[in-house]
């Protein structure tokens, strides 16, 4: 969770575009970030793949009022509302974007192109029909903030028990990646989002960073390898699973805050 999900960028900057707060070119640039290209396939009214600028305009013409994020994993369809075919594709990708008002969802298909050593990332968003229904297990921002405070304590305790809070190259590299992400992530949520959503997302990313460190580092702060037994790895996963779940729920709540505010009449 040290990296922002592509679905988060698409929803955040797509919402800013739908609200008229950024230009189409800026939204497309922010969504693509370091990827070489983003295209959308299967969009109603388009026979082939189209660029993000055209796709976002088409979604608005089709009735899209806002974009939500889903971050599902096996056994936890977080942010999804069906049908099963779309849910299965979103689960395979681990993320999706749902266009509210248009009954459409987009799932990223990521591939690397180019010769080895000089590859670039290409993304195709597959558009499918979705069910217009409340998304699964998404908390409010206030609920997410409360849950995250406890999750942060739990993650810190797990790291302390494992003695990996600041030891070893793996933990250090992960912490440095998080710090760098935080420094350049002040505009991770696009214009139009409430300040509380920014706070929640930043804390969720911090908790996610701690979870990643605990998953990858052994008792001596190095990658686990042979230094950690299978039973210890299983115990660690059991301890971290609810913390990781809380972090994902909070991220979805933050990205979806624009739509929630709009539906309540706050925007």
N, C-alpha and C positions, 0 to 999 in steps of 0.2 A: 504493500500500500504506500510505498514511498513515491510512486508516480501517480499523477492524476489520470483517472480513467478517461479514455477517449469519449465515452458517453457523457462524462461530466463536462468536458469542453464543448461538445456539441450542444448539450442542453443549455449551459450557461450563456454562451455567446449567441446561440440561436434565439434564446429568450430575449436577449438584449436587442437583437435585430428585429424581432417581432414587435418589441416595444418602441422601436424607432430611436433607440439610444446609441446605436453604432451603425456604420455603413455596411452594406453587403460585403464589400471587399475586406474590411477589417474583421468582420465576423468569420469569413472563410479563412483568413490568415491565422486568426487566433485558434480556430478549431483544428486546423492542420498542424499547427505548431511545428515540430521538427520532421514530420512525415513529408514524403515527397508529393503525395497526392491523396485527395479524398474524392471519391465519386459515389453517387447514389444510383442504385439499380432497382427496377421494379416499381418506380414511382408512377401512380396513376396519371395518364395523359402523356407519358413519355415512353417511347419505344425502346430506348437504350439507356446506357449510363449517362448521367449528367453531373455537372459540377455542383459544389455546395451552394454557390450563389443562386443558381437557377432552382435547385432543389428546395432551398428554404423559402424562396418566393412562391414556388408551386405549393408547398405545404400550407402557407398562409392563404393562398387562393382556395385551397381545399377545405379551409375552415379551421386550421390549427390555431389555437389560442395560446398554447404554451407547450413546453417540452419537459417531460419528466425523465428521470433516470431510474433504471433497475440494475441491481448488482446481485443477481441470484447465484447461489451455489446449490449443490445437491442437497435436498431436504429443506431448503430455505428459498422459496421463490420471491425474494425480496423485491418489491416494486412492480411485480408482474400482475396482470389481470386476465390473462388468457388471450386467445384460445390455446389449447395444448400444443399445437404446431409451432406457434410463435414462441411459447414458453420454452420448448425444447431447443430451438435455435438460440434463444437468449442464454439458456443454461450452458450450452456448448461454448458460447463466447465469453460467458461470465459477466456480460453487461448488455444493455440495450437502452434505447431512447423511445419513449412513447409520446406521440403528438396528440395532446388532448384536443378534442373538438373535431379532429379529422379521422379518428379511429384507425390510426396507422402507427406502426412501430418500425424501428430501424435497428438492425443488428450489424455490428462491424465484422468484416472479414478481412483479416490482416495478412499481408504476404510481403516477403522480401524479394526484391528484384535487383538484377545487376550481378557482375562478377564477384566472386568471393574476395573479401577485403574492401570492396567498394559498393556494398549493397545499400539500397534505400528502401524505405517502407512505403508500401501502397495500401490504401484502405478503401474497400468497397462496402458501403452501407446497403444491406439488403432490406428493402421495404416490404412489409407485409401488413395485412389487416389485423387489427387487435380488437379486443372487447372493451367497450367503454364501461369501466367499472372501477371502484376504488382499488388502488394498488395494494398488494399484500404486505402487511407488517411494517408499514412506514410510520414512524413516530412523528409527533409534532416537534418543532424546534425546542420547545421548553422541555419536553420529555427526553429528547436526545441529549440535551445539555446536562440534565440531571444524571442520566445513565452514564455519560462519558466521565463524569467526575469519579464515579465509583470504578469504572473500567480502568481509568488511569492508575488508581491506587492498586488495583488487582494486577495490572501488567507490571507495575514497578515492583510489587512483592514477588512476582514470579521471577523477574530478572534478578532480584536480590538473592532469592533462594538458589538460583542457578549460578550465581556469582559471575554474571556476564554484563553487569550494568555498564561497564566502561572498559572491559578487558578484551584484548585480542584484536587482530586485524579485521576480522569479519564485523565485529560490533563497531569498531571505529569507523570502518568504511560506511556502514549503514547509517550511523549517526551523522557522519559528514554529508552523506547524500540527503538526509532529512534536513539538515541545517541549510544546505544549498537550496533545496526545494522551497524551504520556508522563506528564504531571503528573496527569491524571485517570484514567490507565489502570492504576493500581496494582492494581485489582481486576478487570482485564480477564479474568483467569482466575478462575472462581468458586471457592468453598471446595471443598476436596477434592483440588486439584491439587498435585503435588509442587513444591517450590521450584525445582528445576531446570527444570521446564516454564515457569515464570514467567520465569526468566533467558533461556531460549532464545527465548521469544516476544518479549521486550523487545528482544533483539539482532536477531532477524529483522525486527522492525518498523523498527529503526534502519537496517539494511541496505536494506530496502525504501524507506525515506525517501530515502536517498542515491541509489538507482536512479531514483526518480521525479524528483529534482532534475536528475540527469544527462540524463534523457530530455527534460525540458521546457526546460532552459536552454541558451542558445547560448554561444559562446565568450566573450561579454562578460557572461554572467550573465543575459541577457534571453531571452525565448522565442525559439526559433530563427528563425522567419520566413525572410527572405532572407539573413540573415547566415551561415547554415550551409548548405552545399551538400548536394544529395541524397546524394552519395557519402560526405560526412562523417556525415550522419544514419545511413546504412547501416552505416558503420564503427562508430559509437557503439553502435548496436543489437547488432551482433555482439559487441562487447566486454562489453556489459552483460547479454546473454542468460544466460550461465551464472551470473552473480551473482544475477539475478532468480530463476532456477530454484532456486538454493540457498535463497534467502529464503522462497520459497513452500513448499519441502519442509520447512523448519524450522518454519514456522507450523503446517503440518499435523501434524508430529510433536508440537508443544507442545499443540495442541488435543486430539490423540488420546491424550495421555499418561495421562489418567484411565482410559481403556479398556485401554491396555496394562498399566498397573499392576494393574488389577483382574484381568485375565486371567492375570497372573503370580502372583496371590495376595497382592499387596502392599497391597490395600485391602479 
